[in-house]
Amino acid sequence: MPTVMEEELIPNVHDRGGHDDGLSAFAAVRPRLFGIAYRMLGSAAESEDILQDVWMRWQTTNRNVVENPAAFLATITTRMCINLIQSASSRHETYTGTWLPEPVDTSSDPTLGAEREEALQLAVLVLLEKLPATERAAYVLREAFDYSYREIAETLQIEEANARQLASRARKHIAEERRTAVNAKEQRRFLEAFINAAQRGDMATLENLFAEDVVSYSDGGGFVRAARVPVAGRERVAKFIAAFASHFWLGVTLSWTHVNGRESILISCANEPIGLVATDASDQGIYEIMWVMRPSKLSRMQTK
């Protein structure tokens, strides 16, 4: 879907006798560009800003000499994301509390501009945030968009052997921290049971649902009340969740939503989203709980 800026430009295509100032080429690959940027940044808002900058760059480019517009635009997008990640003042060094990715609705586009869903789940985006910018780019381009190592090398302006090494190193880091997850049906069952127990403040049931080393992450960004550091361990997490059961769930509406390739629970009050809960479970139980509470990260969520 075109952005407001693009919609404003579309009428000019007809005014200029069919000359669209590169809009058609840009619009054709926009979903992929957004998919690359979102996976690298974990922020839909920042990704939109990047795409605006890419569009302006595309406007000032001599497009007659660009042999492959799609590759050119993907390269510019990737490099702008790397620059943003490497800019300490613009990232998460001064973030209040725990940073979690901004969730995006994937009910209509499960792959979010990619050939596959890789590097889309919230938990994977959290892991990607720990990687250096170039490793992150190599992983996203390779695992989500099936770029060849030669294409990655050209995008990052490095040797092909180095591109292969970056992707391999990133893949290893991600694999070391990921667990073998249960299937989608079991993920939903665990999340549903968790929400039911959390609402009742049922510590015994919560503990039975959790893996021994479960971790609960809360992102309020300093704007709403939320735990500023992760809470870890079966008993501690159960106590933490039971402690706010008597007031947190009062007056709210819960609805299932599909974000980042997984079913999650959207928490709303007066038809306004105020929180999103996502869990990850393995055969040992729920090992990760993510509470996205920062209002700006929920602005794109739609109540059902």
Secondary structure, DSSP 8 states (H G I E B T S, - for coil): ---HHHHHHHHHHHHTTT--TTHHHHHHHHHHHHHHHHHHHS-HHHHHHHHHHHHHHHHTS-GGG-S-HHHHHHHHHHHHHHHHHH-GGGTTTT-SS-------B-SS-TTTTSSS-TT-SHHHHHHHTTS-HHHHHHHIIIIIT---HHHHHHHHTS-HHHHHHHHHHHHHHHHHH---B--HHHHHHHHHHHHHHHHHT-HHHHHHHEEEEEEEEEE-TTTS---SS-EESHHHHHHHHHHTHHHHTTT-EEEEEEETTEEEEEEEETTEEEEEEEEEEETTEEEEEEEE--GGGGTT----
